[in-house]
Amino acid sequence: MTSSLSRRDLLAALSALGLAPVLGGSAEAAGGATLGAPKPFSFDRLIAEAKARAAKPYDPGVVRAGDVLEKIDYDQHWKIRFKPDHTLQVGGGKAPIRFFHLGKFFKQPVGIYLVDGENARPVTYSADYFEIPKDNPARALPDDIGFAGFRVMMPGVERDWLAFLGAAYFRSSGELDQYGQSARAVAIDVAMPTPEEFPRFTDFWFAPSDNGTVVIYAALEGPRISGAVRWDVAHGTAEGSKGVVMDMAVRFFARADIARLGLAALTSMFWYDELNARSAPDWRPEIHDTDGLAVWTGAGERLWRPLNNPPRVMTSTFVDHDVKGFGLLQRDRDFENYQDDGVFYDKRPSVWIEPKAGWGDGAVQLVEIPTNDEIHDNIVAYWVPAKPVKAGDAIAVDYRLHWLKDEPYPAAAGRVVSTRVGIGGVPGQFRPKGVAKFVVDFEGGKLADYGQNQGVEADVSASSGKISGVYVLPVVGTKRWRAVFDIEPTGVEPIDIRLYMKREGEALTETWLYQAHPEQLKFDGAAMGDHG
């Protein structure tokens, strides 16, 4: 799970540095970036160059002044401020671009270019772009060291809404203007016995657009892959618009076989919610960027898989054909369930992946990694093509990312609103040892049309264990329906449970999926809480 830079170091650095403040000043200041000589540029040219690079051995590049960069840790990096007067103005000031400084966790610079017609001019780095304290080790760096990444600002406002920093990661603050999970152009060998690879963006190009979108191009390089990517990013600033929508064109070329190629990857954090809060040391009720994986299958079924902080690394695979979409969502929007007015987990964006054309056979994979702190992103979701990737293969995918409060295409059926688990059996009677009770609430769709004894029932199954005591009921005073069942583990392996509500053979809800670990179901009789 590691490379030369560990997953946890990289993702912790992204979290700590991704929102560094800038000096005060006007975002409308005249563009102060210095540009070099123009060179021919087009996306087709970028794709051709990526294909040519893939036919050659990987060149990891050279880290310059590594001893100095090593000294620019979190604290030192935080003290470095970008000067607003050097903001790169793109599209007539509609997309002000500001840059990140290099440091301990981001040692390799990226090239930055401004597209003008059929040419592109490089942005020339200078230490004068930054306010660097006199005692900061960054003052010892060469004056042409380069930038670590960039952020896109809101015009006229000292706040960014889109950031690219580190490896192949990028993220947006979304509909509720709060950063959370990240997207990733590609994920290679996540949760495999071999080390995970982190291909990185090496160069970026910014192009003006006629419709107000931000157009970004990037070259990508890794030990086993080379690529070219284009984003057309629309920010919801007009009345009635929502969130951030990214149209992506991804072109990859494999220079070597890849065991597990993850496309349209998302990376998030799930430490605990009310389900497992009893074992958490923090005072806050819940801590997570997202609380579930949603999948809209090619056959039209809606799946909801609550996230877990497992006792060991777990990979769940959802095989499909022409998946309609998937995403990591933050469904719980109640501040009272987080009580954090500093990082606002209740406002973290949900991200939905929408394929633009049929992706054929493959699978959505969910990787859950144990964590003991909120600084570690431990959740990864992506699409894996069924066809193995071999050296020389070309991979082309187009898709749309929605950074919203909720999924963009909500199902007409009822959806899961909470999952609770506690000791099994009947209150006031003998409680059988080793039996857990699950209580899952659904809301929406046709559920509100029916009452008790009108044919609503639960369809529940499990990969192992014994299920008993299944019943459903409408929740008094709400429009919700509740499914209740007991399960007794019969082994030590995780149990995959499947549940939905139906009436006369018709599914009334999305399908709830849960992976229960027997060791996490052992408790002393106190209820284990609620899981949205």
N, C-alpha and C positions, 0 to 999 in steps of 0.2 A: 504493500500500500504506500510505499514511499519511493522517492527518487532522491537526487542530490539535495533537493529542498523538500522537506516532508510536507505532506498534505496539510497537517495541522499548523505548521509554521506558516505556510503560504496563506491559508485561509484566515488564520488569526491576523496576519499582516494586512490582508485585504480589508478585514473588518475594522482594524484599528486606524488604517491610513486612508481608507476610501473616502472619508468625509472631512479631511483636513480643512480648516478654515482658510480664508484668503484675507488679504489686507482690505480695509475699507476703500471704497472708490466707486466710480460709476462704471457699470457694465457696458455702458454705451460709449465709453472712451474710444478714441480713434484706434484702429488696429495698430498695435505697436510691434508686431512680430516682423523680424527681418527675414526676407526671402532670398533664396539662392537662384541660380540659373535654371531656366525651364528645361524639362525633358519630356519626350513623348509619353503619353499615358492613355490607357483605356482599360476597361475591365477584361476585354478579350486578351489584351497584351499581358495583363496580370495573370490570367489563367494560363496562358502559354508559358510564361516564366515559371509558374508553379510546376507545371508538367515537366519542364526541362530540369528543374532542380531535383525533382523526384527521381530522375534517372542518374543522379550523382550521389556520392556518399554524403551523409548529413554533416554539416558544418555547424557545430554548436556556438561558434563565435568565441571571442576573447573578452573576458571581463577586465576592463581597465581600472586601475587604482582600486583593486579589490580590498586592500588593507584599509584604505580610507573609508570606502563604502561600508565595510563591516562595522565601523564605529558610529554610523548614522542609524541608531536604533530608533525605537518608537518615539522616545522623548526628544531626541535630536531632530528627527524628521518632522515632528509636530511643530517645532519652532521655526521651520523654514516656510516662508510665506511667498506665494506668487504675487507679483505686482500687477494689479489690474490694467495698468497702462500698456502692458505687453500682451493683452488679450488678442487672440487671433479672431478677426471678424469674418464669418462665413455667411454668405447669402445676404449681404447688406446689413449685417448686424443681427439677423434673426437667429443665428446660432453662435454665440460667443464661446470660444474654446480657450480653456486655460489648462496649464500643464502641471503634472506631478514631477517632483524631484526624485532622483535616484536615491537609493538607500540600502540598508542591510538586506532587506527582503526583495528588493527590486534592483538588481545590479546591472542588468543588461538594458541598454537604451533602445528605444523604438524610433524609427524614422518618421517624421511628420511632414506631410506635403499638402499643398493647396492646389486644387485642380482649377485650371482656367482653359476651357475649350478642350483641345486635344493635347494639352500639355499640363505638366504639374511642376510646381516649384517647391523645393525643400524649405522648411522653416529652420533657420540657422539658430542653433542653441547658443545661449550666452548666460553666464552666471548672473548677469544684470537683470535677467527676468525674475529673479527671486530676491527677497529680503532675507539675508542669511546672517544670524547673530555672529558677532566677532569671535566668540569662543566655540563656534560650531565646526566640527571636523569637515563639513562640506566646503569650507573655504580653501581646503588643500586640494580640491579636485581640479583636473584640467578644465580649461574654459570651454572645451568642445566636447564635454563628457556626454551630453545628450539628455533627453527626457525619459521618464519612466512610463508615462501614460498621459491621459488627458481626461477632462470632464467638460460637459456641455452645460452652460449656464442658462438660466432664464433671463431673457433680455430685460435689462433695467432692474433686476433683482439679484441680490448677492446670495444666490442659492443655485446649486446644480441639480440636474435631474437625470443625468446620464453620465456614466463613468466607465472607462476602460483602464484597468490597472492589473498587471500580473498575468503571466501565462496567456491563456485564451479566454479569460473571464471578462464579463461586462455585466452591468446592472443598471436598473432604472428605479427611481423613487415611485413610479407608478401613479395610480389614480389618487391615492391618499397622501402623496408627497412624503414618503418615508422609505428609506432604503431598507432592504431585508435580504432576500435570497438573491443569488447570482445566476446568470446563464453562462453557458460555456460553449464555444464553437464546436468542440469535440472532446470526448473523454476516451482514453485508451487504457484498457486493461484495469478498470476499476474492480477492486475486490477479487483480483486474480492472484495465484501464487507468485507470479512474476511481478516485479515492481511496476507500479502505475507510472505512466508517462504523462508529462505536462507539455505538450506542444505550446508554442507561444507565438503571439502576434509580433512580427518583426518591424512592420511598417504600416502606417495609416495614411490614407488620402481623404481629404474633405472636398466635397464638390457642392457648388450652389445648386439650388433647385427652384423650379418655377411655382411649385405648389406649397411651399413652406415647410416641406419635410427636410430632415437632415440626412444627407447622403454620405455614407462612410464606406470606404474600401479598406481591406487589410490583406496583407500577405501573412501566411502562417507557416511555421516550420517546426518539425519535430524529428526525432530519430527515425521514425518509420512513416512519416507522412509529410506532405507539402500541400499547400492550399491557397485559395483565393476566396475571399468572402465579401459580399456587398450587403449593406444595410440601408433601407429607406425607412427612416424613423419619423413618425408623426407624434407630436406632443399635444395632448388635449388642452389647448389653450382657448379654443373657440367655444362660444356658448353652446352648451348641449353636448360637447364632445367629452369623452372619458379616457382617462389614463394615457398610456403610451403604447403605441402599436408599431412593431418592427416587422418589415418584410425582409426576409433574408434569402439570399442566393448563395449557396455553399458549393464549392468545387474542390474536391480533394483528390490527391494522387498518392497511392501507396508506394513507398520505396522498399517496403518489406512486408511480410505477412503480419496481419494483426489478428490476435486471438479474439478480442472483444472490442469492436468499434462502437462507441456510444455517440449517436447523433442527437442534435437538439437537446443537449444536456442541461439539467438544472441542478443547482447545488444549494442546500438549505440547512437549517439547524433545528433540531428537535431535541431538547433536553428532557423536559417532562411537562405533563399537564396534570389535570386533576386525577387522572387514572393512577399515576405512579408518584404523585406529589408526596406521599407519606414517606418515601425513601429519599427525598431530595433535601439537601441542607439549606437551601435558600428560603427566604421568608416569602417570596412572591408566589402566588398560587400556581401560575403557569409560566413557562419560559420556552417559547418556540417561535420561529419565523413562519412556519407553516404547520398545519396539523393533519394533512392528509393528501394522498395521491388520488386524483380523479382521472378516470379513463373513459373515453367514449369509443367503444369498439367499432370495428368495421361492420359488424352485424347490427349495430344500433343499441347494444346494451350499455347502460351506465353503471360504472363501478366506483365505489368509494372505499378506499383502503386507509383507515386511520394509521398514522405513523407511530413508531415505537422506538424506544431507546433500549435496544436488545442487550442481552448478556454477552453476545458475541456478534461478529460481523455476519449479517444476513443479506442474501440476495433473493428477491422475489421476482419471478418472471411471469408476465402476462402475454402469452402467445396470441398473435392476432394477424389479420390480413387487412391491409388498407385501413389502419387505425384512423378514426376521424379526428382524434385529438386526445391530449392528456396534459396534466399539469399538476404542480404542487400548489395547493391552495391553503389560504388562511381563512377558514370559515368562521371561526369564533372571533367576532368583532366587539365583544363586550369588554370595556376597559376594566370593569370590576373583576374579571377573571385573570387579569395580569397585574394590575396595580403598579405599573411602571410608567411614570410620566417623564422619563428621561430618554428611553429608546423606543417607547410606544410600539410594543409588539402587536397591539390591537390594530395598528395601521400598516403593518407590513404587507407588501404587495403579494397578490396571487399571480402566478404566471401560467399561462395556457399556451400550449404548442398546437398550432393548427396546420397540418400538412396541406400544401397547395395542390398536390396531385397524389395519386395512389402510391403509397410506399411499398406495396406488395407484402410479402411474407416477412415476418420478423416478430419482435416482442418489445413491449415496454418493460424495462427492468428498473426495479427499485432496490437501492443498496442502503442499508441502515447500519451505522457504525456506532458502537458504544461511545458515550461521552460523559464527562463529569463536569462540564462547564459550558456556558453559553458562547464562549469565544471560538468553539470548534464547530465548524460546519460538518455535520455527520450524516447528511441525507443527500443522496444523488439519485436522479431519475433521468432516463434517456431511452432512445429507440435503438435497438440492435437489429440490423438486417439479418435475415436468415442465411443469406449466402455468405460464406466465409470470405474475408478480404485477403487477397493475395497480392504479392509484389507486382506492380505494374497496373493494378486496377484503378479505374477512375470512378469516383463517387460524386454524384450530383443530386442535391436535394434542395427544394425550395419550401419554405414554410413561413408562417407568421407567428410572432410572439405577442401575446396580449399581457400587459402589466396592469392589472385591474384590481378592484376590490373583490370581485367574484369572477367566476368563469363567464366567458362571453356568451355562451349558448346554453343557458340553464335548461335542464330537462323538464318536460311537462309532468313527469312522475314525481312522487314524494321523494325527499332526500333525507339523509341521516343528519340529525341535529345533535345527538349526544350518544355516547356509549358509556355505560357504567358496569362495574364488575365488583362483586363482593362474595361473601361466603354463601355457598349453596344451601339448598334445603328450604324449609318453611319456618318463618319466624315463630318463636315460641315452642317449637318442637325440636326434637333431636336433629342436630346438624351433621350430616354424614361427612366424615373426614376426607379431605382431598377433592371436594366437589366445589366448583365455582359457579356463581350465577351471573349471567350477562343480561343486561337490560339496555336495549337499543331503541331510541326514540326516532320516529320519522315524522316529517311534516311536509305538506304541500300536495299538489296534484289532486286526485279524486278522494284522498283519505277523509277530508272533512265532510264528504257527502254521505258517509256511512256511520252508523252507530253500532253499539254492542249487539251481537247476535245477528248481524246482517251479512255474514259470510266472509268477513275479513280474516285471513289466517296467515301464519308465518311458515315459510319454507326454509328450513335450516338444515345444514349438513356440515360434516367435518371430516377432515382427512384421517383422523384417528380419535380415540376417546369415545365415551358414552354420553349421548345427549338424552336428556329427560326433562320433564316438567315444562313443556313448551306451551305457552299461551300468549294471547294478545288482548289488548284492551285500549279504548280511547282514554287519553289522559284528561281528567276532569278539569274544566276551566281553560282548556287550550284546544287547538286544532290538531294536536299531535296524536299519533298512535304509538303504542309501546309494545315491543316484542320482548318476551322474557323466556329464558331457558337456562337449564343447568348443564354443565359439562364436567365429566370426570376424566382426567388424563389417564391413559393406560400405558404410557411410556415416558421417555425423557425427551423425545424429539418435539419440535414445535408443531402446533396443531393449526392447520389452516381451516378457518370457519367461514361459511358462506350463508348469508341470510337475506331474504327479501320478503315483502308482504304481497299477498295476492288475493284475488277474489274471483271465484268461478273460473280459475285458470288464467286470469289476466294479471300480469304484474302491475302492482300499484306504486312501486317504489324502485329506486335504484338498488343495486345489489351491494350490500355491506360485506366486506371481506376483512377478516382480522387474523393476524398471526399471533397465537397465544403460546407463550413459553411456559411450560409446566412449573419451572422454578419461580416465575413471576406470579403464579397463581397461588402460591403458598403464603398464607397470612393467618393471623391469630383470631380472626373473627370480626375484626374491624373492617368496615367497608373500605374498598380501595379507591373509591372516587368516581369521577366522571371524565369521559373522554369524548370530545366533540368530533 
